[in-house]
Amino acid sequence: MNSHLFDRAIALDTRADGRYSGRTDPAWANMVGPFGGITAATALNALLLHPDRLGEPVALTVNFCAALNDGAFEVEAQTVRTNRSTQHWAVSIEQGGETVLSATALTAVRRDTWGAQEEPLPPVLSPAALGKPSMMAPVEWVKRYDLRFPEGAMPRVWDGTGESSRTTVWMRDEPPRPLDFPALVALCDVFYPRVWLRRATRVPAGTVSMTVYFHARATELAAVGEGWLLGQAQASAFRNGYFDQRAQVWSQAGALLATTHQVVYFKE
C-alpha cells in the first residue's frame, strides 16, 4: 500500500464496475471541507480505475456542488459514449444521498502528430534560488506542498492596495512524489483566490467549477518524476460575485503540461 499522503487521500475501494467508496483525509482539510484539488483528483482516480477506460485524460471539468463533510463518500464513473479513439465520461461524488460533485471528462488514445507550444516557461528565479519560504500554512492542505513564489505571493498586509491578480509559483508535493494525472489535477488548484491578491483583502471565496486540459501523455508526466512545476495564474474579470482564473502549468524543463480555468464566487 502506497504510504504517500496524496495516494492515501485519493484511494478508492471498488464496490462494483464504476462505483467506488472513499473517505476524506484530515491531512487535506481546507477552511470548509477538503481541498478542492484533492476532491477533483479523487474523481479523476475513479475514472482511471474503471476497467473500460480507453486512452488517457485529455480534459476534465468538475463542478463543486457542495463541500464534502468529513467521512465516507461514494463515487460513480460512467461512460457516456465510446468512439474509436475517444471516450466521454460522467463522474459524480455523493455523500449522505446528495451529489456534492459532478464532473465530465474526455479520454483519448493520443497519436503522434506535428506539435508546437506557444506558451513558453516564464523567465523567473529557480526554486533553489528562491529558497523555501518561512510562512505559516493558513489551512492544513497547504502543508502538503512546497510552494515558492517568484511573483504574487499571498499579501502580507491586507490593506486593499492590490494592483494585479497574477501569481507565479514553483510547486511540488511535500514530500516529493512522482507526477501523474491525479497529482497534476490537484496542483492545478493550488492557487489561492485571485480576489485576495487583486484587492489585498481577505474575503470569502470558493471555486464553483474547474476545467483542466492535459497537454502531456502519462509517459511525459512520468519523465518529470519528482521535479518542480511552475504555475502561473491570473484573473480576467471580477464582477457580480464571481471571477475567473486562467492558469498554465509547466515542467521545469519548459514543457506545458496543463492549462486550467476556474469560475470562483466571492463575497464582500
ChimeraX attribute file (.defattr): number of C-alpha atoms within 10 A of each C-alpha:
attribute: neighborCount
match mode: 1-to-1
recipient: residues
	/A:1	5
	/A:2	8
	/A:3	7
	/A:4	13
	/A:5	17
	/A:6	23
	/A:7	18
	/A:8	16
	/A:9	20
	/A:10	22
	/A:11	18
	/A:12	21
	/A:13	14
	/A:14	16
	/A:15	12
	/A:16	10
	/A:17	13
	/A:18	18
	/A:19	21
	/A:20	20
	/A:21	18
	/A:22	20
	/A:23	18
	/A:24	22
	/A:25	20
	/A:26	15
	/A:27	18
	/A:28	22
	/A:29	18
	/A:30	16
	/A:31	12
	/A:32	14
	/A:33	17
	/A:34	22
	/A:35	25
	/A:36	26
	/A:37	23
	/A:38	26
	/A:39	25
	/A:40	27
	/A:41	23
	/A:42	25
	/A:43	28
	/A:44	25
	/A:45	20
	/A:46	26
	/A:47	25
	/A:48	19
	/A:49	17
	/A:50	19
	/A:51	9
	/A:52	14
	/A:53	19
	/A:54	20
	/A:55	16
	/A:56	20
	/A:57	27
	/A:58	21
	/A:59	19
	/A:60	24
	/A:61	22
	/A:62	27
	/A:63	19
	/A:64	21
	/A:65	15
	/A:66	14
	/A:67	17
	/A:68	24
	/A:69	15
	/A:70	15
	/A:71	11
	/A:72	14
	/A:73	21
	/A:74	20
	/A:75	26
	/A:76	21
	/A:77	25
	/A:78	19
	/A:79	19
	/A:80	13
	/A:81	11
	/A:82	16
	/A:83	9
	/A:84	8
	/A:85	12
	/A:86	18
	/A:87	22
	/A:88	18
	/A:89	18
	/A:90	20
	/A:91	24
	/A:92	20
	/A:93	28
	/A:94	17
	/A:95	18
	/A:96	11
	/A:97	9
	/A:98	11
	/A:99	17
	/A:100	18
	/A:101	23
	/A:102	20
	/A:103	21
	/A:104	21
	/A:105	24
	/A:106	22
	/A:107	21
	/A:108	19
	/A:109	14
	/A:110	14
	/A:111	7
	/A:112	5
	/A:113	5
	/A:114	5
	/A:115	5
	/A:116	5
	/A:117	9
	/A:118	6
	/A:119	12
	/A:120	11
	/A:121	18
	/A:122	12
	/A:123	7
	/A:124	15
	/A:125	14
	/A:126	15
	/A:127	20
	/A:128	8
	/A:129	10
	/A:130	13
	/A:131	12
	/A:132	12
	/A:133	10
	/A:134	6
	/A:135	7
	/A:136	8
	/A:137	10
	/A:138	10
	/A:139	14
	/A:140	15
	/A:141	21
	/A:142	19
	/A:143	16
	/A:144	17
	/A:145	15
	/A:146	18
	/A:147	24
	/A:148	22
	/A:149	23
	/A:150	18
	/A:151	14
	/A:152	18
	/A:153	16
	/A:154	17
	/A:155	17
	/A:156	7
	/A:157	10
	/A:158	14
	/A:159	11
	/A:160	14
	/A:161	13
	/A:162	16
	/A:163	10
	/A:164	15
	/A:165	20
	/A:166	19
	/A:167	21
	/A:168	22
	/A:169	23
	/A:170	24
	/A:171	22
	/A:172	23
	/A:173	24
	/A:174	16
	/A:175	13
	/A:176	16
	/A:177	16
	/A:178	14
	/A:179	22
	/A:180	17
	/A:181	22
	/A:182	22
	/A:183	24
	/A:184	20
	/A:185	26
	/A:186	20
	/A:187	22
	/A:188	23
	/A:189	23
	/A:190	20
	/A:191	19
	/A:192	14
	/A:193	26
	/A:194	25
	/A:195	28
	/A:196	20
	/A:197	24
	/A:198	20
	/A:199	18
	/A:200	21
	/A:201	17
	/A:202	17
	/A:203	13
	/A:204	13
	/A:205	19
	/A:206	19
	/A:207	22
	/A:208	17
	/A:209	19
	/A:210	25
	/A:211	22
	/A:212	24
	/A:213	19
	/A:214	21
	/A:215	18
	/A:216	17
	/A:217	17
	/A:218	13
	/A:219	10
	/A:220	15
	/A:221	19
	/A:222	14
	/A:223	13
	/A:224	18
	/A:225	15
	/A:226	16
	/A:227	17
	/A:228	21
	/A:229	25
	/A:230	28
	/A:231	26
	/A:232	22
	/A:233	25
	/A:234	23
	/A:235	21
	/A:236	11
	/A:237	12
	/A:238	16
	/A:239	9
	/A:240	9
	/A:241	11
	/A:242	17
	/A:243	20
	/A:244	21
	/A:245	23
	/A:246	17
	/A:247	21
	/A:248	22
	/A:249	28
	/A:250	22
	/A:251	22
	/A:252	16
	/A:253	12
	/A:254	15
	/A:255	18
	/A:256	22
	/A:257	20
	/A:258	22
	/A:259	20
	/A:260	21
	/A:261	21
	/A:262	22
	/A:263	17
	/A:264	20
	/A:265	20
	/A:266	19
	/A:267	12
	/A:268	8
